[in-house]
Amino acid sequence: MERRREPRFECIQDAQLANLETGETYPATIVNISGRGMQILLDRAVPINTAIRVDYADHLLLGDVCYCLQDGGRFRAGIALAHSLTGIATLATLTRKLAAPASQTVPIP
């Protein structure tokens, strides 16, 4: 019997994982995702309860590691998501425009 509150969607998506406690970053592969969690594959173990950041495509996700198990030559980790932000590229462009000196800004009609 499925116990999850939300459906998980299978995917294969390259991502970058950042350990927010140590500052280390390393490549990861997202293998499934839902509104509350995800499962990723890594080349190294990440301790349970580690606060992490996952960046992929135009998304930034924050969460905590729930489990991390060896799976062949890799590690499979479950992430409980706490926050997500999409449209990072658009946000970066707007931030740069707001930070520009007044003489360089373009008036908004």
PyMOL CGO cylinders between C-alpha atoms (Angstrom):
from pymol import cmd
from pymol.cgo import CYLINDER

trace = [
    CYLINDER, 0.00, 0.00, 0.00, 1.34, 3.43, -1.00, 0.3, 1, 1, 1, 1, 1, 1,
    CYLINDER, 1.34, 3.43, -1.00, 1.76, 5.70, 2.05, 0.3, 1, 1, 1, 1, 1, 1,
    CYLINDER, 1.76, 5.70, 2.05, 2.84, 8.90, 0.32, 0.3, 1, 1, 1, 1, 1, 1,
    CYLINDER, 2.84, 8.90, 0.32, 0.53, 11.93, 0.41, 0.3, 1, 1, 1, 1, 1, 1,
    CYLINDER, 0.53, 11.93, 0.41, 1.50, 13.05, -3.09, 0.3, 1, 1, 1, 1, 1, 1,
    CYLINDER, 1.50, 13.05, -3.09, 2.37, 11.09, -6.23, 0.3, 1, 1, 1, 1, 1, 1,
    CYLINDER, 2.37, 11.09, -6.23, 6.03, 10.75, -7.19, 0.3, 1, 1, 1, 1, 1, 1,
    CYLINDER, 6.03, 10.75, -7.19, 7.07, 11.36, -10.76, 0.3, 1, 1, 1, 1, 1, 1,
    CYLINDER, 7.07, 11.36, -10.76, 9.89, 9.28, -12.21, 0.3, 1, 1, 1, 1, 1, 1,
    CYLINDER, 9.89, 9.28, -12.21, 12.61, 11.27, -13.98, 0.3, 1, 1, 1, 1, 1, 1,
    CYLINDER, 12.61, 11.27, -13.98, 16.28, 11.32, -14.79, 0.3, 1, 1, 1, 1, 1, 1,
    CYLINDER, 16.28, 11.32, -14.79, 17.50, 14.87, -14.20, 0.3, 1, 1, 1, 1, 1, 1,
    CYLINDER, 17.50, 14.87, -14.20, 21.08, 16.02, -13.67, 0.3, 1, 1, 1, 1, 1, 1,
    CYLINDER, 21.08, 16.02, -13.67, 21.43, 18.29, -10.65, 0.3, 1, 1, 1, 1, 1, 1,
    CYLINDER, 21.43, 18.29, -10.65, 23.98, 19.86, -8.33, 0.3, 1, 1, 1, 1, 1, 1,
    CYLINDER, 23.98, 19.86, -8.33, 23.73, 19.11, -4.61, 0.3, 1, 1, 1, 1, 1, 1,
    CYLINDER, 23.73, 19.11, -4.61, 25.22, 21.47, -2.01, 0.3, 1, 1, 1, 1, 1, 1,
    CYLINDER, 25.22, 21.47, -2.01, 25.76, 20.40, 1.58, 0.3, 1, 1, 1, 1, 1, 1,
    CYLINDER, 25.76, 20.40, 1.58, 24.73, 23.56, 3.45, 0.3, 1, 1, 1, 1, 1, 1,
    CYLINDER, 24.73, 23.56, 3.45, 26.66, 22.51, 6.54, 0.3, 1, 1, 1, 1, 1, 1,
    CYLINDER, 26.66, 22.51, 6.54, 30.07, 21.96, 4.91, 0.3, 1, 1, 1, 1, 1, 1,
    CYLINDER, 30.07, 21.96, 4.91, 29.76, 24.01, 1.72, 0.3, 1, 1, 1, 1, 1, 1,
    CYLINDER, 29.76, 24.01, 1.72, 30.72, 21.01, -0.42, 0.3, 1, 1, 1, 1, 1, 1,
    CYLINDER, 30.72, 21.01, -0.42, 28.98, 20.59, -3.78, 0.3, 1, 1, 1, 1, 1, 1,
    CYLINDER, 28.98, 20.59, -3.78, 28.78, 17.55, -5.99, 0.3, 1, 1, 1, 1, 1, 1,
    CYLINDER, 28.78, 17.55, -5.99, 26.80, 16.20, -8.93, 0.3, 1, 1, 1, 1, 1, 1,
    CYLINDER, 26.80, 16.20, -8.93, 23.59, 14.28, -8.36, 0.3, 1, 1, 1, 1, 1, 1,
    CYLINDER, 23.59, 14.28, -8.36, 20.85, 12.69, -10.44, 0.3, 1, 1, 1, 1, 1, 1,
    CYLINDER, 20.85, 12.69, -10.44, 17.20, 13.16, -9.48, 0.3, 1, 1, 1, 1, 1, 1,
    CYLINDER, 17.20, 13.16, -9.48, 15.35, 9.88, -10.06, 0.3, 1, 1, 1, 1, 1, 1,
    CYLINDER, 15.35, 9.88, -10.06, 11.91, 10.85, -8.74, 0.3, 1, 1, 1, 1, 1, 1,
    CYLINDER, 11.91, 10.85, -8.74, 10.25, 13.90, -7.28, 0.3, 1, 1, 1, 1, 1, 1,
    CYLINDER, 10.25, 13.90, -7.28, 7.01, 15.02, -5.62, 0.3, 1, 1, 1, 1, 1, 1,
    CYLINDER, 7.01, 15.02, -5.62, 5.81, 18.19, -3.95, 0.3, 1, 1, 1, 1, 1, 1,
    CYLINDER, 5.81, 18.19, -3.95, 7.29, 17.09, -0.61, 0.3, 1, 1, 1, 1, 1, 1,
    CYLINDER, 7.29, 17.09, -0.61, 10.32, 15.02, -1.49, 0.3, 1, 1, 1, 1, 1, 1,
    CYLINDER, 10.32, 15.02, -1.49, 12.72, 13.53, -3.97, 0.3, 1, 1, 1, 1, 1, 1,
    CYLINDER, 12.72, 13.53, -3.97, 15.10, 10.66, -4.41, 0.3, 1, 1, 1, 1, 1, 1,
    CYLINDER, 15.10, 10.66, -4.41, 18.57, 11.29, -5.79, 0.3, 1, 1, 1, 1, 1, 1,
    CYLINDER, 18.57, 11.29, -5.79, 21.62, 9.27, -6.76, 0.3, 1, 1, 1, 1, 1, 1,
    CYLINDER, 21.62, 9.27, -6.76, 25.07, 10.41, -5.62, 0.3, 1, 1, 1, 1, 1, 1,
    CYLINDER, 25.07, 10.41, -5.62, 28.65, 9.19, -5.86, 0.3, 1, 1, 1, 1, 1, 1,
    CYLINDER, 28.65, 9.19, -5.86, 29.14, 9.74, -2.11, 0.3, 1, 1, 1, 1, 1, 1,
    CYLINDER, 29.14, 9.74, -2.11, 27.15, 9.30, 1.08, 0.3, 1, 1, 1, 1, 1, 1,
    CYLINDER, 27.15, 9.30, 1.08, 25.49, 12.28, 2.75, 0.3, 1, 1, 1, 1, 1, 1,
    CYLINDER, 25.49, 12.28, 2.75, 24.67, 12.02, 6.48, 0.3, 1, 1, 1, 1, 1, 1,
    CYLINDER, 24.67, 12.02, 6.48, 21.03, 11.81, 7.57, 0.3, 1, 1, 1, 1, 1, 1,
    CYLINDER, 21.03, 11.81, 7.57, 19.53, 15.17, 8.67, 0.3, 1, 1, 1, 1, 1, 1,
    CYLINDER, 19.53, 15.17, 8.67, 22.05, 17.14, 6.59, 0.3, 1, 1, 1, 1, 1, 1,
    CYLINDER, 22.05, 17.14, 6.59, 20.58, 20.40, 5.25, 0.3, 1, 1, 1, 1, 1, 1,
    CYLINDER, 20.58, 20.40, 5.25, 21.04, 20.46, 1.47, 0.3, 1, 1, 1, 1, 1, 1,
    CYLINDER, 21.04, 20.46, 1.47, 20.37, 22.59, -1.57, 0.3, 1, 1, 1, 1, 1, 1,
    CYLINDER, 20.37, 22.59, -1.57, 19.59, 21.02, -4.96, 0.3, 1, 1, 1, 1, 1, 1,
    CYLINDER, 19.59, 21.02, -4.96, 19.91, 23.08, -8.14, 0.3, 1, 1, 1, 1, 1, 1,
    CYLINDER, 19.91, 23.08, -8.14, 18.63, 21.84, -11.49, 0.3, 1, 1, 1, 1, 1, 1,
    CYLINDER, 18.63, 21.84, -11.49, 17.36, 23.48, -14.65, 0.3, 1, 1, 1, 1, 1, 1,
    CYLINDER, 17.36, 23.48, -14.65, 15.72, 26.71, -13.42, 0.3, 1, 1, 1, 1, 1, 1,
    CYLINDER, 15.72, 26.71, -13.42, 14.92, 25.41, -9.90, 0.3, 1, 1, 1, 1, 1, 1,
    CYLINDER, 14.92, 25.41, -9.90, 16.40, 25.72, -6.41, 0.3, 1, 1, 1, 1, 1, 1,
    CYLINDER, 16.40, 25.72, -6.41, 15.23, 23.26, -3.74, 0.3, 1, 1, 1, 1, 1, 1,
    CYLINDER, 15.23, 23.26, -3.74, 16.05, 23.19, -0.02, 0.3, 1, 1, 1, 1, 1, 1,
    CYLINDER, 16.05, 23.19, -0.02, 15.58, 20.20, 2.23, 0.3, 1, 1, 1, 1, 1, 1,
    CYLINDER, 15.58, 20.20, 2.23, 17.04, 17.61, 4.57, 0.3, 1, 1, 1, 1, 1, 1,
    CYLINDER, 17.04, 17.61, 4.57, 18.42, 14.13, 3.93, 0.3, 1, 1, 1, 1, 1, 1,
    CYLINDER, 18.42, 14.13, 3.93, 16.02, 11.47, 5.32, 0.3, 1, 1, 1, 1, 1, 1,
    CYLINDER, 16.02, 11.47, 5.32, 18.06, 8.43, 4.36, 0.3, 1, 1, 1, 1, 1, 1,
    CYLINDER, 18.06, 8.43, 4.36, 21.15, 7.54, 2.35, 0.3, 1, 1, 1, 1, 1, 1,
    CYLINDER, 21.15, 7.54, 2.35, 21.76, 3.93, 1.31, 0.3, 1, 1, 1, 1, 1, 1,
    CYLINDER, 21.76, 3.93, 1.31, 24.47, 2.36, -0.80, 0.3, 1, 1, 1, 1, 1, 1,
    CYLINDER, 24.47, 2.36, -0.80, 23.07, 1.16, -4.14, 0.3, 1, 1, 1, 1, 1, 1,
    CYLINDER, 23.07, 1.16, -4.14, 25.76, -0.65, -6.11, 0.3, 1, 1, 1, 1, 1, 1,
    CYLINDER, 25.76, -0.65, -6.11, 28.61, 1.79, -6.62, 0.3, 1, 1, 1, 1, 1, 1,
    CYLINDER, 28.61, 1.79, -6.62, 26.45, 4.83, -5.82, 0.3, 1, 1, 1, 1, 1, 1,
    CYLINDER, 26.45, 4.83, -5.82, 24.29, 6.14, -2.99, 0.3, 1, 1, 1, 1, 1, 1,
    CYLINDER, 24.29, 6.14, -2.99, 20.50, 6.62, -3.08, 0.3, 1, 1, 1, 1, 1, 1,
    CYLINDER, 20.50, 6.62, -3.08, 19.27, 9.43, -0.83, 0.3, 1, 1, 1, 1, 1, 1,
    CYLINDER, 19.27, 9.43, -0.83, 15.78, 10.53, 0.13, 0.3, 1, 1, 1, 1, 1, 1,
    CYLINDER, 15.78, 10.53, 0.13, 15.26, 14.26, 0.54, 0.3, 1, 1, 1, 1, 1, 1,
    CYLINDER, 15.26, 14.26, 0.54, 12.40, 15.88, 2.48, 0.3, 1, 1, 1, 1, 1, 1,
    CYLINDER, 12.40, 15.88, 2.48, 11.79, 19.20, 0.74, 0.3, 1, 1, 1, 1, 1, 1,
    CYLINDER, 11.79, 19.20, 0.74, 11.23, 22.32, 2.83, 0.3, 1, 1, 1, 1, 1, 1,
    CYLINDER, 11.23, 22.32, 2.83, 11.29, 25.09, 0.18, 0.3, 1, 1, 1, 1, 1, 1,
    CYLINDER, 11.29, 25.09, 0.18, 11.42, 25.42, -3.58, 0.3, 1, 1, 1, 1, 1, 1,
    CYLINDER, 11.42, 25.42, -3.58, 11.99, 28.33, -5.92, 0.3, 1, 1, 1, 1, 1, 1,
    CYLINDER, 11.99, 28.33, -5.92, 11.46, 28.28, -9.67, 0.3, 1, 1, 1, 1, 1, 1,
    CYLINDER, 11.46, 28.28, -9.67, 12.26, 30.89, -12.29, 0.3, 1, 1, 1, 1, 1, 1,
    CYLINDER, 12.26, 30.89, -12.29, 15.78, 31.49, -10.95, 0.3, 1, 1, 1, 1, 1, 1,
    CYLINDER, 15.78, 31.49, -10.95, 17.03, 32.97, -14.23, 0.3, 1, 1, 1, 1, 1, 1,
    CYLINDER, 17.03, 32.97, -14.23, 14.23, 35.55, -14.32, 0.3, 1, 1, 1, 1, 1, 1,
    CYLINDER, 14.23, 35.55, -14.32, 14.80, 36.41, -10.66, 0.3, 1, 1, 1, 1, 1, 1,
    CYLINDER, 14.80, 36.41, -10.66, 18.55, 36.89, -11.30, 0.3, 1, 1, 1, 1, 1, 1,
    CYLINDER, 18.55, 36.89, -11.30, 17.83, 39.23, -14.23, 0.3, 1, 1, 1, 1, 1, 1,
    CYLINDER, 17.83, 39.23, -14.23, 15.43, 41.33, -12.16, 0.3, 1, 1, 1, 1, 1, 1,
    CYLINDER, 15.43, 41.33, -12.16, 17.90, 41.48, -9.27, 0.3, 1, 1, 1, 1, 1, 1,
    CYLINDER, 17.90, 41.48, -9.27, 20.67, 42.72, -11.59, 0.3, 1, 1, 1, 1, 1, 1,
    CYLINDER, 20.67, 42.72, -11.59, 18.36, 45.41, -12.97, 0.3, 1, 1, 1, 1, 1, 1,
    CYLINDER, 18.36, 45.41, -12.97, 17.39, 46.55, -9.48, 0.3, 1, 1, 1, 1, 1, 1,
    CYLINDER, 17.39, 46.55, -9.48, 21.03, 46.65, -8.36, 0.3, 1, 1, 1, 1, 1, 1,
    CYLINDER, 21.03, 46.65, -8.36, 22.17, 48.71, -11.37, 0.3, 1, 1, 1, 1, 1, 1,
    CYLINDER, 22.17, 48.71, -11.37, 23.00, 52.39, -10.78, 0.3, 1, 1, 1, 1, 1, 1,
    CYLINDER, 23.00, 52.39, -10.78, 20.06, 54.72, -11.41, 0.3, 1, 1, 1, 1, 1, 1,
    CYLINDER, 20.06, 54.72, -11.41, 21.74, 56.12, -14.53, 0.3, 1, 1, 1, 1, 1, 1,
    CYLINDER, 21.74, 56.12, -14.53, 21.70, 52.65, -16.11, 0.3, 1, 1, 1, 1, 1, 1,
    CYLINDER, 21.70, 52.65, -16.11, 18.15, 51.64, -15.25, 0.3, 1, 1, 1, 1, 1, 1,
    CYLINDER, 18.15, 51.64, -15.25, 15.43, 51.57, -17.83, 0.3, 1, 1, 1, 1, 1, 1,
    CYLINDER, 15.43, 51.57, -17.83, 12.17, 53.22, -16.75, 0.3, 1, 1, 1, 1, 1, 1,
    CYLINDER, 12.17, 53.22, -16.75, 9.26, 50.83, -16.35, 0.3, 1, 1, 1, 1, 1, 1,
    CYLINDER, 9.26, 50.83, -16.35, 6.14, 52.14, -18.11, 0.3, 1, 1, 1, 1, 1, 1,
]
cmd.load_cgo(trace, "trace")
